[in-house]
């Protein structure tokens, strides 16, 4: 499959005003696998990461150093990073607190991410903190990581809607995001955790960040396809000038703390979309499809990605 069959790529028709190049931030091995009911073998995870890197994905988030009680699917984080060896040290990992950072530092990791909430309820359920208390938890993590020379990314969940609180005010999301950037994060990933966002909402949120002094070069967008809006929302993001998009190979993933959060935007669907627009991404679609088909076999079910289904059957 690495060699795509004739006609298995869209016609390239560039559209004026869109970015020339996009960075895909692959989250499948972490965000994708953390929601699995069963535990995936460490060697399988390592093979998945290796295949995705070989496909040309520039960033592959490998795992999370979260307490095994909360996410048992990622309890093997240290073993996985050890198995990946030197190559693994350049991959980002999620660290929920200082204990997680300690483990990342011990293993020589160079990129970490923190995971904040735009809403009070999700902060309580996911972090066991209030909306304001989360910043006190993150501050020493970011400071220590930066002092050690690590790059820090910040995620904000529930940016477009919350299953307990409903619509989330744009100014509230901007306020949380600004505070995380002020702590020292280099990039802010805005998450549509339950997939309720629409294109106009994306435009309004990005515009609000720009109006608050946050350039689009510091923003990333993280869409879930719960209501089939992920690519439409990506298009809105591109028109607003955002050039980093989170995606998960095969459309794996969700959120273990939000039952209405279904799969992430599939990396293959995003690649097809960008290729059709003539936007450079540097990733081999066929190899990513191969990796997703292989992982689907390991998980015992077909990939939810439309592009994987189409090309795997081509």
N, C-alpha and C positions, 0 to 999 in steps of 0.2 A: 504493500500500500504506500510505502514511502514515495514511490514513483506514482503520482496521481494519474488516473486514466485521462485520455484526451477528452476535453470538454468538462473536466471536473474542477475547473476554476472559473470564477465569474469574469465577465468582460470588465476590463479596467476603464472606468469612466470617471476621471477626476472631477471634483466639484470645487469651483473657486471659493476661497475664504476659509477652507479647512486646513488644519495643520498638515505639514508635509510628512511628519513622522510621529509615531506613537510608541510609547513604552508599555509593554504588557507585563504586569506584576502578577506572576502565577502563584495562586494560593491553594491549588488543589491538594498538595500533600499535607497541608495544615488545615485550612478551613474546609477542604473537601472531605478529608478522612475523619475529622473530629466528630462528625455527626453519624458515623457508621454505627450500627447496632452491635456488630461484632468487632473484635480487635484484629487488625491486619498485621501480619507478620512483619517484623522489622526489616528482614531482607527484602521483602516485597516493596516496602516503602522506599528503601534505598534504591532499588531498581527503578521505581517510578520516578524518583527525583533525577536519577542519572539519565533516563530516557528523555525527560523534559528538558534538561540542560543540553543534551545532544541535539535536540530539535531547534536550538537557537534561542530559547526563551532567556532573556537577559537577567531576569530575577525570578528565583523560585524559592518561595517561603517554605521552609522544610518542616517545621514542627512548632510546638509550644512547650515551654517549661512551666506548665501549670501543674498544680497538685493532682496526682493520679486519682484522688477521690472525686474530683470535679470532672475531669475528662480522662477516663481510663483508657480511651483509645490512643492517647498520646503519652502514656506512662513510660514508653520506651525512648523518650526524647534523647537522653544522653547516649543510649546505645546506638540510636540511629546516627547521631552526629559523629560518634566515634567510628562507625562503620563507613561513613562517607569520607572520612579522613580529611586531608588538607583541603580538598575542594569544598567540603562542608562548612569550613570556617568562614567562607565568604557569603554564605547564604543567610538571609534574615530568619530570625526565630522570634516568636512572641514571648514576652516576659511579663506576667501579670503583676509582679511585685518585686521587692528586693531579693527575696529568696530565689525567684526565677532568674534574676539578673546574676546572682552569685553563681548559679549553675552555668549560665552562658559564659561568664568570664572565665570560669575554671576550664572550659573547653576551648577557649581562645576565639569565641565568636566575634565578628566585627560589625554585625548589623543586628539590631534588635527592634522590636515594635511593642508598643503598649496599646491597650484596647479600652478606650473610654466610652462613655455613654452620653447621649444628648438628652436623656430623660431621667427623671427621678426614679421611676419604677424599675427600669432596666438596670440602673446603677445599683439599686438595692438587690435585685435578683442575680445579677451577673458578678457584681463586685463586692456585695455586702457592705456598701458605702452609700451615703447620700450623694446627690449630684455634686455638692461642694466638697465633700470629704474625699472624693476620688482624686482631686488635684493634690491634696496633701500626701496621698499614697504614691502618686506618680512622680512628684517633685524629686525625691531622693533617687529614684530609679533613673530618671533622665539625667540628673546632675552627675551621678556616679558613672553612668554609661558614657556621657560626653567627656568627663575627666579622664576616662580610660581610653579615649580616642574612638569610641564606637559611634556609628551613625544611629539615630533614633527616628523611627517612623511612628506616627500616632494614628490610630483608627478611631473614628467616632461612629458608634452604632446608632440606629433608630433616627437617622437624620430626616427621613421623609414620613415616618409614621411609626407609631408604637402600638402593639396589640392591646395594651392596658390603658394607655392614655389617649389614643387616637392621633389626630393631626398634631404635629410638633411645630411650634412657631419657628419661622426661619431665623428670627433674631436670637432665639435660644440656641439654635445650632451654631450660629456664628459666634456667639459668646463662648460656648464650650470649645469650639475649634481654636479661637484666638488664644484662649488660656493654655491650651495644650502646645500651641506653637510658641507661646511666650516662655513656656518651661524649657524649650530648647529642641523641640522636635523639628526635623528638617522638612518633613512632608506630612500632610494631613490627608488621610483617606476617608472620604465621606460615604458612609454605608447606608444603602437602602435595604436594611436587614430583613424586612418582611416583603419587599418587592412591590410596595404600593405607590412608588413614585411615578410621575408622568413627566413628559418632556418639558412642559412649561414650568413645572416645579423645579426641575433641574436647572433650567436657565435662571430662574429667580434666585435660587440658592447660590449658584456660582457668582451671579452678579452682586449679591449681597456681600459675599466674601471680598470680592474685588473692591466694592465701595468701602469696606472696612479696612482696606490696606493690605489684603492678602492676595498676592499675585497668583494667576492660574498655574504658574510654574511650581508652586508649592502645594497644589491640590492634586488629589487622585480621586477617581470615582469608582465605587464598589457597588455593583448592581446585582440584585437577585431577580430571577425571571418568573416569580410567582404568578404574575398576571400577564406574562408575555410582553412586558414593556422594556426589557433590558437593552435591546438594540436601539429602540426609539430614544431611550434615555441617553445612550451612548452618543447618538447623533446630536442630540441637544448639547451634550457636553463638549463635543468636538466644535460645534458652532460657537460655543462660549469660550473656546480656547484651551480647554484642559487636554493634556497630552499623555497622561498616565491613567491606565485602566486596569483594575484588578479583574482577574478572570480565573476560572477553575477548569482544568482539563476535563473534558467529558461532561461538564456541568455538575460535577459532584458538589455536595455540601449543603449547608443550611446553618442553623444555629441551635445548639442543644438547649438553650434557655428560652427560645421563642418557637413554639410549635408551628406557627404559621409561616416560618421562614423555610422556603423550599430552596432548590438548588441555585448556586451562583450562575452568573452569566458564563456560558461555556466558552472556553478559550477558542475552540474551533469555529464557533459561530461568530465570535468577534473577529477572528482572522479572515474569514470569508468576507465579512462586511467591510473590513478595512481594505482588503485587496481589491474589492470592487470599486472602492473610492480612490484607488491609486495611492493610498497612504502607506508609507514604508513602515515595516515592523520587524524585519529581519528574522522571521520565524518560519520554519518549514512546516506547512500545514499537514502534509502527509505523515511526517514523523510524529506530530502531536496526535493525529488520529490513531496511528499505530499504538502509541502509549496508552491512549484512552481505551481502545479496544482490548488491549492486553490487561489493563486494570479492571475493566468490566468483567473480564473472564475470571480474574482473581476474586472479585466480589460476588460473582454468580448472578449478575443481572445485566441487561443491556444499558448502554449509556443513554442518558436523557437528551444529549445534544442532537439537534436536528441535523447538523452537518456531519457528525460522526455516523449517524444512522444512514444518511444518504450516501456517503462515500464508502462506508464499510460494506454496503450492499451493491456498490457500483461494479 
